[in-house]
Amino acid sequence: MSRNRPLPPDASTLRRITAVPGEIRRRGFGWLIRRLTKEVRSPLRIPGKIWRVAQVTVYSGGLKAVSLLLRPFTNRSTIYVFYDLQVSPVTYDISWSMVAAEQRRRARGLRDIHFIFVPGPDEGLRTEDPDYEEAVDKSARRWRFAQILIPMLQQLPTITGHTICTSRAHATCLRVLHGRHIYPELYWPRLPVAHKPHHILEPARDGTRISLPLRATPQALRHIEQWCTSNVGSKKLIVITLRDYGYMPQRNSNIDAWTAFAAELDKQEYQIVFVPDTETAFAPRTEMLHEFPVMAEAAWNLSLRMALYETAYLNLMVNNGPHGLCMFNEKCRYVMFKILTESARQTTREYMEFLGFEIGQSPPFSTPYQKWVWEDDELAVITREFGNMCDKIEKRA
């Protein structure tokens, strides 16, 4: 064989080559423009990253010089986190940014954290794919900003304030003024940086101890304690969080399996409560849930949700947004199922590996009472993993 003959492309290369024309045919050239724009703003490949470095060097050089001149007059004890809605979602994924900021705060011995929300280009939001826009329109995302992102900040005690910028120019001024301690470190509004899970996962695998600092607020805990006095008593509280959502419905909870599991539990020892999906919390309940308590209040109030999770003997759920509340709270015990759904692009094996997760493993910072189960939520799987976790909890006690 000639030594100069090129090697055939591997399977992953072929998928990338063949996928783009198919996506163009299915979604149109508008999708291609959005894809290229996204690559420029948050590059994944080497050429894009090189181009971005050049942009950052030219753009930020002058502004950084001004920031350095102002440094003697800036806050020395606060880290400023820029959450840019041009590249970041309006979801529970903000928890990754919060934990990463807390890691940096502790490492630098700083006092507190201040979040700065930077508006995106599409009526203050990120430009989304049409299928997501159809399921979660701008009105829904603005509602989520107020009901998820802002309340999330209350779950980290060291976050003492936040600013909602009125424009990207406003954000640039704040970046110049507060340049001493910021996260992400290379952030500038002209060249936004997305927050990624690997910012936490990689240090954890290298041996860095990752704190799980989210906590329920005292008042929310008092409300849940009052509810438990009337509804739980001395029983062990088991909280089952359901996903029942119109976007990527193949990721939804197996209601049959969960209700069958709940029916089998010893009612003298355990008290089950279901937390419905927020999107369907007001919809008529499926007949299978009629015999079980359902706490719709926790679906609507994030602080109550966190307090309920923190109070529970054990939390059970499929892969969904709210699990971040449990994942980053060391007081929460949980088992999460159905991590992969190959028919949904956000939960394919390839995408999860891209985000930095190891297939078959829980996140490296998880406590012994926090587990990811890489199997679907079938009754036999739920029952097995519930029993295993309960045994582990009881042995500790």
Contacts in CASP RR format, 6 or more apart in sequence:
PFRMAT RR
TARGET T0000
AUTHOR 0000-0000-0000
METHOD contacts of the structure
MODEL  1
MSRNRPLPPDASTLRRITAVPGEIRRRGFGWLIRRLTKEVRSPLRIPGKI
WRVAQVTVYSGGLKAVSLLLRPFTNRSTIYVFYDLQVSPVTYDISWSMVA
AEQRRRARGLRDIHFIFVPGPDEGLRTEDPDYEEAVDKSARRWRFAQILI
PMLQQLPTITGHTICTSRAHATCLRVLHGRHIYPELYWPRLPVAHKPHHI
LEPARDGTRISLPLRATPQALRHIEQWCTSNVGSKKLIVITLRDYGYMPQ
RNSNIDAWTAFAAELDKQEYQIVFVPDTETAFAPRTEMLHEFPVMAEAAW
NLSLRMALYETAYLNLMVNNGPHGLCMFNEKCRYVMFKILTESARQTTRE
YMEFLGFEIGQSPPFSTPYQKWVWEDDELAVITREFGNMCDKIEKRA
9 17 0 8 1.000
12 350 0 8 1.000
20 32 0 8 1.000
23 31 0 8 1.000
23 32 0 8 1.000
23 35 0 8 1.000
24 31 0 8 1.000
24 32 0 8 1.000
27 129 0 8 1.000
27 130 0 8 1.000
31 129 0 8 1.000
31 130 0 8 1.000
34 127 0 8 1.000
34 129 0 8 1.000
37 127 0 8 1.000
39 45 0 8 1.000
39 48 0 8 1.000
40 48 0 8 1.000
40 51 0 8 1.000
40 52 0 8 1.000
41 86 0 8 1.000
41 87 0 8 1.000
41 191 0 8 1.000
41 192 0 8 1.000
42 87 0 8 1.000
42 192 0 8 1.000
42 193 0 8 1.000
42 194 0 8 1.000
43 49 0 8 1.000
43 51 0 8 1.000
43 52 0 8 1.000
52 191 0 8 1.000
55 191 0 8 1.000
56 186 0 8 1.000
56 188 0 8 1.000
56 191 0 8 1.000
59 188 0 8 1.000
59 190 0 8 1.000
59 191 0 8 1.000
60 186 0 8 1.000
60 188 0 8 1.000
60 191 0 8 1.000
63 172 0 8 1.000
63 175 0 8 1.000
63 176 0 8 1.000
63 188 0 8 1.000
66 176 0 8 1.000
67 175 0 8 1.000
67 176 0 8 1.000
67 177 0 8 1.000
67 179 0 8 1.000
70 176 0 8 1.000
70 177 0 8 1.000
71 179 0 8 1.000
71 180 0 8 1.000
74 177 0 8 1.000
74 178 0 8 1.000
74 179 0 8 1.000
74 180 0 8 1.000
75 178 0 8 1.000
75 180 0 8 1.000
75 181 0 8 1.000
76 180 0 8 1.000
77 110 0 8 1.000
77 111 0 8 1.000
77 112 0 8 1.000
78 110 0 8 1.000
78 111 0 8 1.000
78 112 0 8 1.000
78 113 0 8 1.000
78 114 0 8 1.000
78 160 0 8 1.000
78 178 0 8 1.000
78 181 0 8 1.000
79 101 0 8 1.000
79 104 0 8 1.000
79 105 0 8 1.000
79 108 0 8 1.000
79 110 0 8 1.000
79 112 0 8 1.000
79 113 0 8 1.000
79 114 0 8 1.000
79 181 0 8 1.000
79 182 0 8 1.000
79 183 0 8 1.000
80 113 0 8 1.000
80 114 0 8 1.000
80 115 0 8 1.000
80 116 0 8 1.000
80 174 0 8 1.000
80 178 0 8 1.000
80 179 0 8 1.000
80 181 0 8 1.000
80 182 0 8 1.000
80 183 0 8 1.000
81 97 0 8 1.000
81 98 0 8 1.000
81 101 0 8 1.000
81 113 0 8 1.000
81 114 0 8 1.000
81 115 0 8 1.000
81 116 0 8 1.000
81 182 0 8 1.000
81 183 0 8 1.000
82 116 0 8 1.000
82 118 0 8 1.000
82 171 0 8 1.000
82 175 0 8 1.000
82 182 0 8 1.000
82 183 0 8 1.000
82 184 0 8 1.000
82 187 0 8 1.000
82 189 0 8 1.000
82 192 0 8 1.000
83 94 0 8 1.000
83 97 0 8 1.000
83 115 0 8 1.000
83 116 0 8 1.000
83 117 0 8 1.000
83 118 0 8 1.000
83 149 0 8 1.000
83 195 0 8 1.000
84 118 0 8 1.000
84 120 0 8 1.000
84 171 0 8 1.000
84 187 0 8 1.000
84 189 0 8 1.000
84 192 0 8 1.000
84 193 0 8 1.000
84 194 0 8 1.000
85 117 0 8 1.000
85 118 0 8 1.000
85 119 0 8 1.000
85 120 0 8 1.000
85 124 0 8 1.000
85 125 0 8 1.000
85 126 0 8 1.000
86 118 0 8 1.000
86 119 0 8 1.000
86 120 0 8 1.000
86 121 0 8 1.000
86 126 0 8 1.000
86 192 0 8 1.000
87 126 0 8 1.000
87 192 0 8 1.000
87 193 0 8 1.000
87 194 0 8 1.000
88 94 0 8 1.000
88 97 0 8 1.000
88 126 0 8 1.000
88 194 0 8 1.000
88 195 0 8 1.000
89 126 0 8 1.000
90 125 0 8 1.000
90 126 0 8 1.000
90 141 0 8 1.000
90 142 0 8 1.000
90 144 0 8 1.000
90 145 0 8 1.000
90 148 0 8 1.000
90 149 0 8 1.000
91 144 0 8 1.000
91 148 0 8 1.000
91 321 0 8 1.000
92 148 0 8 1.000
92 152 0 8 1.000
92 321 0 8 1.000
92 322 0 8 1.000
92 323 0 8 1.000
92 324 0 8 1.000
92 325 0 8 1.000
93 195 0 8 1.000
93 321 0 8 1.000
94 148 0 8 1.000
94 149 0 8 1.000
94 152 0 8 1.000
95 152 0 8 1.000
95 214 0 8 1.000
95 324 0 8 1.000
95 325 0 8 1.000
95 327 0 8 1.000
95 328 0 8 1.000
96 195 0 8 1.000
96 196 0 8 1.000
96 197 0 8 1.000
96 199 0 8 1.000
96 200 0 8 1.000
97 183 0 8 1.000
97 195 0 8 1.000
98 113 0 8 1.000
98 152 0 8 1.000
98 153 0 8 1.000
98 155 0 8 1.000
98 156 0 8 1.000
98 159 0 8 1.000
98 213 0 8 1.000
98 214 0 8 1.000
98 328 0 8 1.000
99 200 0 8 1.000
99 210 0 8 1.000
99 211 0 8 1.000
99 212 0 8 1.000
99 213 0 8 1.000
99 214 0 8 1.000
99 328 0 8 1.000
100 183 0 8 1.000
100 195 0 8 1.000
100 199 0 8 1.000
100 200 0 8 1.000
101 113 0 8 1.000
101 183 0 8 1.000
102 113 0 8 1.000
102 156 0 8 1.000
102 158 0 8 1.000
102 211 0 8 1.000
102 213 0 8 1.000
103 200 0 8 1.000
103 203 0 8 1.000
103 208 0 8 1.000
103 210 0 8 1.000
103 211 0 8 1.000
104 110 0 8 1.000
104 181 0 8 1.000
104 183 0 8 1.000
105 112 0 8 1.000
105 113 0 8 1.000
105 158 0 8 1.000
106 211 0 8 1.000
108 181 0 8 1.000
110 181 0 8 1.000
111 158 0 8 1.000
112 158 0 8 1.000
112 159 0 8 1.000
112 160 0 8 1.000
112 161 0 8 1.000
113 156 0 8 1.000
113 158 0 8 1.000
113 159 0 8 1.000
113 160 0 8 1.000
113 161 0 8 1.000
114 159 0 8 1.000
114 160 0 8 1.000
114 161 0 8 1.000
114 162 0 8 1.000
114 163 0 8 1.000
114 178 0 8 1.000
115 153 0 8 1.000
115 159 0 8 1.000
115 161 0 8 1.000
115 162 0 8 1.000
115 163 0 8 1.000
116 162 0 8 1.000
116 163 0 8 1.000
116 165 0 8 1.000
116 171 0 8 1.000
116 174 0 8 1.000
117 145 0 8 1.000
117 149 0 8 1.000
117 162 0 8 1.000
117 163 0 8 1.000
117 164 0 8 1.000
117 165 0 8 1.000
118 165 0 8 1.000
118 168 0 8 1.000
118 171 0 8 1.000
118 189 0 8 1.000
118 192 0 8 1.000
119 125 0 8 1.000
119 165 0 8 1.000
119 166 0 8 1.000
119 167 0 8 1.000
119 168 0 8 1.000
119 171 0 8 1.000
120 126 0 8 1.000
120 168 0 8 1.000
121 127 0 8 1.000
122 128 0 8 1.000
122 138 0 8 1.000
123 138 0 8 1.000
125 138 0 8 1.000
125 141 0 8 1.000
125 142 0 8 1.000
128 136 0 8 1.000
132 247 0 8 1.000
135 246 0 8 1.000
135 247 0 8 1.000
136 144 0 8 1.000
136 247 0 8 1.000
147 300 0 8 1.000
147 302 0 8 1.000
148 302 0 8 1.000
150 162 0 8 1.000
151 301 0 8 1.000
151 302 0 8 1.000
151 303 0 8 1.000
152 302 0 8 1.000
153 159 0 8 1.000
153 161 0 8 1.000
153 162 0 8 1.000
154 217 0 8 1.000
154 302 0 8 1.000
154 303 0 8 1.000
155 214 0 8 1.000
155 215 0 8 1.000
155 216 0 8 1.000
155 217 0 8 1.000
155 302 0 8 1.000
155 303 0 8 1.000
155 306 0 8 1.000
155 325 0 8 1.000
155 329 0 8 1.000
156 213 0 8 1.000
156 214 0 8 1.000
156 215 0 8 1.000
157 213 0 8 1.000
157 215 0 8 1.000
158 213 0 8 1.000
163 174 0 8 1.000
165 171 0 8 1.000
165 174 0 8 1.000
168 189 0 8 1.000
168 190 0 8 1.000
169 189 0 8 1.000
171 189 0 8 1.000
172 188 0 8 1.000
172 189 0 8 1.000
172 190 0 8 1.000
175 182 0 8 1.000
175 187 0 8 1.000
175 188 0 8 1.000
175 189 0 8 1.000
184 193 0 8 1.000
184 195 0 8 1.000
184 199 0 8 1.000
186 193 0 8 1.000
187 193 0 8 1.000
196 355 0 8 1.000
197 355 0 8 1.000
197 356 0 8 1.000
197 357 0 8 1.000
198 355 0 8 1.000
198 356 0 8 1.000
200 210 0 8 1.000
200 365 0 8 1.000
201 355 0 8 1.000
201 356 0 8 1.000
201 357 0 8 1.000
201 363 0 8 1.000
201 364 0 8 1.000
202 356 0 8 1.000
203 210 0 8 1.000
204 210 0 8 1.000
204 363 0 8 1.000
204 364 0 8 1.000
204 365 0 8 1.000
205 364 0 8 1.000
209 365 0 8 1.000
210 364 0 8 1.000
210 365 0 8 1.000
211 330 0 8 1.000
212 327 0 8 1.000
212 328 0 8 1.000
212 329 0 8 1.000
212 330 0 8 1.000
212 365 0 8 1.000
212 367 0 8 1.000
213 328 0 8 1.000
214 306 0 8 1.000
214 324 0 8 1.000
214 325 0 8 1.000
214 328 0 8 1.000
214 329 0 8 1.000
215 306 0 8 1.000
215 310 0 8 1.000
215 329 0 8 1.000
215 331 0 8 1.000
216 224 0 8 1.000
216 303 0 8 1.000
216 306 0 8 1.000
216 307 0 8 1.000
216 309 0 8 1.000
216 310 0 8 1.000
216 311 0 8 1.000
216 329 0 8 1.000
217 303 0 8 1.000
217 306 0 8 1.000
217 307 0 8 1.000
219 303 0 8 1.000
220 301 0 8 1.000
220 303 0 8 1.000
220 304 0 8 1.000
220 306 0 8 1.000
220 307 0 8 1.000
221 307 0 8 1.000
221 310 0 8 1.000
221 311 0 8 1.000
223 304 0 8 1.000
223 307 0 8 1.000
224 304 0 8 1.000
224 307 0 8 1.000
224 308 0 8 1.000
224 311 0 8 1.000
225 311 0 8 1.000
227 295 0 8 1.000
228 237 0 8 1.000
228 311 0 8 1.000
231 271 0 8 1.000
231 273 0 8 1.000
231 293 0 8 1.000
232 271 0 8 1.000
233 271 0 8 1.000
235 268 0 8 1.000
235 269 0 8 1.000
235 270 0 8 1.000
235 271 0 8 1.000
236 269 0 8 1.000
236 270 0 8 1.000
236 271 0 8 1.000
236 313 0 8 1.000
236 314 0 8 1.000
237 270 0 8 1.000
237 271 0 8 1.000
237 273 0 8 1.000
237 311 0 8 1.000
237 312 0 8 1.000
237 313 0 8 1.000
238 262 0 8 1.000
238 265 0 8 1.000
238 270 0 8 1.000
238 271 0 8 1.000
238 272 0 8 1.000
238 273 0 8 1.000
238 312 0 8 1.000
238 313 0 8 1.000
238 314 0 8 1.000
238 315 0 8 1.000
238 316 0 8 1.000
239 273 0 8 1.000
239 274 0 8 1.000
239 275 0 8 1.000
239 308 0 8 1.000
239 309 0 8 1.000
239 312 0 8 1.000
239 314 0 8 1.000
239 315 0 8 1.000
239 316 0 8 1.000
240 258 0 8 1.000
240 262 0 8 1.000
240 272 0 8 1.000
240 273 0 8 1.000
240 274 0 8 1.000
240 275 0 8 1.000
240 315 0 8 1.000
240 316 0 8 1.000
240 317 0 8 1.000
241 274 0 8 1.000
241 275 0 8 1.000
241 315 0 8 1.000
241 316 0 8 1.000
241 317 0 8 1.000
241 320 0 8 1.000
241 322 0 8 1.000
241 323 0 8 1.000
242 252 0 8 1.000
242 253 0 8 1.000
242 255 0 8 1.000
242 258 0 8 1.000
242 274 0 8 1.000
242 275 0 8 1.000
242 276 0 8 1.000
242 277 0 8 1.000
242 317 0 8 1.000
243 251 0 8 1.000
243 252 0 8 1.000
243 253 0 8 1.000
243 277 0 8 1.000
243 317 0 8 1.000
243 318 0 8 1.000
243 319 0 8 1.000
243 320 0 8 1.000
244 252 0 8 1.000
244 253 0 8 1.000
244 255 0 8 1.000
244 276 0 8 1.000
244 277 0 8 1.000
244 279 0 8 1.000
244 280 0 8 1.000
245 251 0 8 1.000
245 252 0 8 1.000
245 277 0 8 1.000
245 279 0 8 1.000
245 280 0 8 1.000
245 320 0 8 1.000
246 252 0 8 1.000
246 279 0 8 1.000
248 341 0 8 1.000
248 344 0 8 1.000
248 346 0 8 1.000
248 347 0 8 1.000
250 341 0 8 1.000
250 343 0 8 1.000
250 344 0 8 1.000
251 318 0 8 1.000
251 319 0 8 1.000
251 320 0 8 1.000
251 338 0 8 1.000
251 341 0 8 1.000
251 344 0 8 1.000
251 347 0 8 1.000
252 318 0 8 1.000
253 317 0 8 1.000
253 318 0 8 1.000
253 338 0 8 1.000
253 377 0 8 1.000
254 318 0 8 1.000
254 338 0 8 1.000
254 376 0 8 1.000
254 377 0 8 1.000
254 378 0 8 1.000
255 286 0 8 1.000
255 288 0 8 1.000
255 289 0 8 1.000
256 288 0 8 1.000
256 379 0 8 1.000
257 377 0 8 1.000
257 378 0 8 1.000
257 379 0 8 1.000
257 382 0 8 1.000
258 274 0 8 1.000
258 316 0 8 1.000
258 377 0 8 1.000
258 382 0 8 1.000
259 288 0 8 1.000
259 289 0 8 1.000
259 292 0 8 1.000
260 379 0 8 1.000
261 379 0 8 1.000
261 382 0 8 1.000
261 383 0 8 1.000
261 386 0 8 1.000
262 272 0 8 1.000
262 274 0 8 1.000
262 292 0 8 1.000
263 291 0 8 1.000
264 383 0 8 1.000
265 272 0 8 1.000
270 313 0 8 1.000
271 293 0 8 1.000
272 292 0 8 1.000
272 293 0 8 1.000
273 292 0 8 1.000
273 293 0 8 1.000
273 294 0 8 1.000
273 295 0 8 1.000
273 308 0 8 1.000
274 289 0 8 1.000
274 292 0 8 1.000
274 293 0 8 1.000
274 294 0 8 1.000
274 295 0 8 1.000
275 294 0 8 1.000
275 295 0 8 1.000
275 298 0 8 1.000
275 299 0 8 1.000
275 305 0 8 1.000
275 308 0 8 1.000
275 322 0 8 1.000
276 285 0 8 1.000
276 294 0 8 1.000
276 296 0 8 1.000
276 299 0 8 1.000
277 299 0 8 1.000
277 320 0 8 1.000
278 299 0 8 1.000
278 300 0 8 1.000
281 296 0 8 1.000
281 299 0 8 1.000
281 300 0 8 1.000
282 296 0 8 1.000
285 294 0 8 1.000
295 304 0 8 1.000
295 308 0 8 1.000
297 304 0 8 1.000
298 304 0 8 1.000
298 305 0 8 1.000
298 308 0 8 1.000
299 305 0 8 1.000
302 325 0 8 1.000
305 322 0 8 1.000
305 325 0 8 1.000
306 325 0 8 1.000
306 329 0 8 1.000
309 315 0 8 1.000
309 325 0 8 1.000
309 326 0 8 1.000
309 329 0 8 1.000
309 332 0 8 1.000
309 334 0 8 1.000
310 329 0 8 1.000
310 331 0 8 1.000
310 332 0 8 1.000
312 332 0 8 1.000
312 333 0 8 1.000
313 333 0 8 1.000
313 393 0 8 1.000
314 333 0 8 1.000
314 334 0 8 1.000
314 335 0 8 1.000
314 386 0 8 1.000
314 389 0 8 1.000
314 390 0 8 1.000
314 393 0 8 1.000
315 326 0 8 1.000
315 332 0 8 1.000
315 333 0 8 1.000
315 334 0 8 1.000
315 335 0 8 1.000
316 334 0 8 1.000
316 335 0 8 1.000
316 336 0 8 1.000
316 337 0 8 1.000
316 382 0 8 1.000
316 386 0 8 1.000
317 323 0 8 1.000
317 326 0 8 1.000
317 334 0 8 1.000
317 335 0 8 1.000
317 336 0 8 1.000
317 337 0 8 1.000
318 336 0 8 1.000
318 337 0 8 1.000
318 338 0 8 1.000
318 377 0 8 1.000
319 336 0 8 1.000
319 337 0 8 1.000
319 338 0 8 1.000
319 339 0 8 1.000
319 341 0 8 1.000
319 347 0 8 1.000
323 334 0 8 1.000
323 336 0 8 1.000
325 332 0 8 1.000
326 332 0 8 1.000
326 333 0 8 1.000
326 334 0 8 1.000
326 336 0 8 1.000
326 370 0 8 1.000
327 334 0 8 1.000
327 363 0 8 1.000
327 366 0 8 1.000
327 370 0 8 1.000
330 367 0 8 1.000
332 370 0 8 1.000
333 367 0 8 1.000
333 369 0 8 1.000
333 370 0 8 1.000
333 389 0 8 1.000
333 393 0 8 1.000
334 369 0 8 1.000
334 370 0 8 1.000
334 371 0 8 1.000
335 371 0 8 1.000
335 373 0 8 1.000
335 385 0 8 1.000
335 386 0 8 1.000
335 389 0 8 1.000
336 371 0 8 1.000
336 372 0 8 1.000
336 373 0 8 1.000
337 373 0 8 1.000
337 375 0 8 1.000
337 376 0 8 1.000
337 377 0 8 1.000
337 381 0 8 1.000
337 382 0 8 1.000
337 385 0 8 1.000
338 375 0 8 1.000
338 376 0 8 1.000
338 377 0 8 1.000
339 347 0 8 1.000
339 352 0 8 1.000
339 360 0 8 1.000
339 372 0 8 1.000
339 373 0 8 1.000
339 374 0 8 1.000
340 347 0 8 1.000
340 348 0 8 1.000
340 349 0 8 1.000
340 352 0 8 1.000
340 359 0 8 1.000
340 374 0 8 1.000
341 347 0 8 1.000
341 348 0 8 1.000
342 348 0 8 1.000
342 349 0 8 1.000
345 351 0 8 1.000
349 359 0 8 1.000
352 359 0 8 1.000
353 359 0 8 1.000
357 363 0 8 1.000
358 364 0 8 1.000
359 374 0 8 1.000
360 372 0 8 1.000
360 374 0 8 1.000
361 372 0 8 1.000
362 370 0 8 1.000
362 371 0 8 1.000
362 372 0 8 1.000
363 372 0 8 1.000
366 372 0 8 1.000
368 392 0 8 1.000
368 396 0 8 1.000
369 389 0 8 1.000
369 392 0 8 1.000
369 393 0 8 1.000
369 396 0 8 1.000
371 385 0 8 1.000
371 389 0 8 1.000
373 381 0 8 1.000
373 385 0 8 1.000
375 381 0 8 1.000
END
